[in-house]
Amino acid sequence: TRPWTMMNSSPPHRRRNGPPNPYDNPSSDSWKARIFLIAACVWPLIILIFFTATPNAHVNDGVDGEKQVVHPGLNLRKMLDRVDVMGYGPTHPRVAVVVVGEDAPNVEKSVKSVFGNIDMARLFMISVVMDGVESDPGLEARLAEMNAGSVPHWHGLTKDKHSNGDGGDDPHGQNVNVVFNKNKQGIAASRSDAVDFISMLSKRHEMKGIKSPEEDLILLFLKSGVELEDRSWLGAITSALIVPPPILGVGESDLAEDQTVAMKLANAVSFGMAGAKSDMAASFDYTFTYKEETPNSRYMAMSNGESYPSPVLSGEAMGMRLQTFVGLPSHDPEMFSEWEANLDLSLNLWLCADGIDMLTDAIVKASETRIEAPRLSALQAARFAAAWMSETDSDKVYEAWRKQDRQMTTTVWHKFLSDARLKPTYTPGLQNRCRSFTWYAHEINMSLDGREVDEEAAKQPYTDENPDVSIQRKLQDEAVKAGGDEGNKLPGEAPGISVEKADDSDNAPPPRSDPKMPHKPLDSTRAELVGRAQPIDITFEDVSGGHKDHPHLGAKDESGNLGYIHDETALRENPPAYEFDNLENACNNHDSHYKMLTEKVKVKAPQNPKSKIFCLVYTIDSGHKNIPPIRETWGQRCDGFMVGSNMTDASIGAVNIVHEGPEEYNNIWQKVRSMWAYIYDNYYEKYDWFHIGGDDLYMIVDNLRSYVDSEEIQVAQNGGMYLPTGDEKDQTPLFLGRRFAYGGNMDDIFNSGGSGYTMNKAALKTLVVKGMPGMFPHAHTFSEDTMVARILRKFGVFPYDTKDEDGGERYMPFMPGHHLGYRPPPACVPDPLAKDCKDWYPKYSIDIKYGMDHCAEQSVAFHYVKDNSMKRLHALLYNKCPSAPQ
């Protein structure tokens, strides 16, 4: 009987006539009991009337600013609506349970415990996700029987069980929904799918008027195989997540304006484990390894006796309001394992919501005990560091991993961070939108703050819940590929992986003798650029189509016949002599060009060259006069050399490349497109690097060779972590040159065609095989450099930052002296994108220096160099002047 029914009943009256009322006998126990019951039911109404009659009033602003006097007397119906004495509503919302698993018996065990330990009036839905299971009709049937009442369950205070699962006199409706995922997608994605279904069903109920919008469902995530121990959890989780409004108006001024709705907390709760210590809190260290520790005095000072703060969700059972979960800023579906998903959820709750409480009187039990503490791989740890941490906190994670894995380097770590930020599921800006991880370490997970890595944890063998393998395993695999020891394997051990023997040196860190590790890792900017591109198989792939169409028609010989194959080694094997009649005068002219080339730029040829370089120049027949100076100077230093033209002349290495459209300046793109196709079809397998530029280009080929042979570039084209062994089939595309931002737009960066640009095999194959068939096949434009950049960008290949350690540029768009004397106009300083800045050069340039600092010591290329200027630059650089500086 509801209280208001008793309140509205008329009390019994003594009758004047008629037979005596048996209740009039004061000695009757029945009479005493009834009097006591009436008093117990009536006294709250008397108290209520007293408060309602209280004359205190307050003044509110009425319509149009008119003052209104409002008495705090309560409407009886409104007051009763605030408290759900029975059933469900805003203060006693229903519970939606989520169970994710792949083992049917464990899932059934968890679902059965829910039915056995909840009032059916408070159960909204049990959403089961069978992850990695195609179908199981038997499981569906058994869960349907449970839902129909085949297992003991509760209706209020009444325990019930329906025979044969027929629903009895109180059919339950459909409270269980099962989803089968044939392809396993992991815990986080499965939970999100279940919550999406619950949210959709909740909105549908609201639209039909069978659910109040004020009822914010409670989500209970129950690990598969975990069972609720008793019914006490329901009251504990409700009081932890929902604060009822005051019944009698006490403290109304401190609460929300609408006092008919319960106050909802944006926190979450974690359940305790039966048999475990009741005073333990879950946490983790900087390697993100799960640990349990006794709450310190600071935790207990924040305890209310029924719960205390927990740095992380333990994972067996955890609850929160539906809207709390939906409102969290980061839902990464790639959190595959239970620990990953719980850790991500925990950081969301602490940094962006109201945190986590460990309930002392909500207990679950599990048939399987945790054998070892869950942990992450370094790659997974980097994902959390990239999303939630500042650089300082991220460095602490790196140092922690460095102590466990001596092969971990900053190169590897920055590559992992870069990969994490480039994932489509990465949520940017969390560090600005939420509390800092530094705050979390100092205030919540206090064992992290200023703490060194647990040395005992560092000694534990590495295990991983996910397909990712440890850094140590990766390095061992790489070492074997490089010719590592294949002997001394244990029985049944996979080839290529050596197992350490159990001896006194078991825990000694491996020596730093791996030849594949660079002396200096890539910086974060370059590592990120490299990380955007996917390595590709550099095996040659014939895409010529029989040379029947553009851009693979090929070249014509001097007679105009198709099928001509140029001898690209002719210049190197038979180089012309260097001749310069005006050499002495040119060398004695100590102008700005002389100053830059004698005081700053140096030639550095590698002692043991590794890479073979193909040099490609484009021109037309009228520009053939510009080719002899190239052949006498830098051209002969290339391993392969060719001039793309509209006329074949074997004496200067010019080749008539057939292309779509006319031979004109505004169609250079089609010319260069066919040149690259010709190079790929005929020379791809013989060379490592390919450089293209115009006939006014001067290259310091020796510096280019030293640069592409450097550890930096070798590491970059090998993915950004390790030096190549020489037998790799995959390679990361690299696109080298002078970076320009088109119109100052940093989202539209290309390599300037003036000084030319350099591609490795992977980049050339990406351009010709992947890009050119479908991108700009019939475009007619002069800006071939921007077209190439746009195609490569489509595949994640961005212009690499080719500056040296001092910020000097290697590829110059002008002559040396121009860069020595150039200064931006005042209107372009400090903002080159200002409206009054009319100079294109500072607009397009990216973080350049001026004067002597502009050019790198090992510069690679200069533009606008022709005729005698080319011979003069060559003389100054290669000590051909009569009195050359030593």
Protein Blocks (a to p, Z undefined) as FASTA:
>chain_A
ZZklmmmpccddddfbdcddfklpmkbmklmmmmmmmmmmmmmmmmmmmmmmpmbdcddd
deehiacdddfbdcfklmmmmpcfbhcdjklccdddddddfbfklmmmmmmmmmmmccfk
lpmbdcdddehiabdfklmmmmmmmmnopaccdehjaccddehhlopamdgbjabdcddd
fbagbjklmmmmmmmmmmmmmmmmmmnopacfklccddddddehiacfblmlmmmmmmmm
pccddfklpaklmmcfblmbccddfbdcddddehiafkbccdddfkopacdddddfklmm
mpghjaccdfbdfhlaccddfklmmmpmbdcfklmblmlmmmmmmmmmmmmmnbjaddfk
bccddfbdcfbacdddfklmmmmmmmmpcfklmmmmmmmmmmmmmmbcfklmmmmmmmmm
mpmkbcghklmmmccfklmmmmmmmmlnopacdfklmmpccddfbfbdcfklmmmmmmmm
nopafehiaehiaehiacddddfklmpccddfbfkbcfbdcdfklmmmmmmpccddfbdc
dfklooaaccklbpadfkopahiacdfklmmmmccddddfklmmmmmmccfklmmmmmmm
ccdddfbdfbdcdddddddfklmmmmmmmmmmmmmmpmbdcdddfbdcfknopacddded
jddfklmmmmmmmmmmmmmmmmmmmpmbdcdddfkbccdfklmmmmmmpmklmmmmnoop
accehlafbdcdddedddddehhiaklccddfklopaddfklmmmmmmmmmmmgoklbcc
fklmlmmmmmmmmnopacddfbdfkopafbdcbdfklmmmpccdfklpcbfkbmklmbfk
lmmpghiaehjllpcfkbfbdchiahjlmmmmmmmmnopafklcZZ
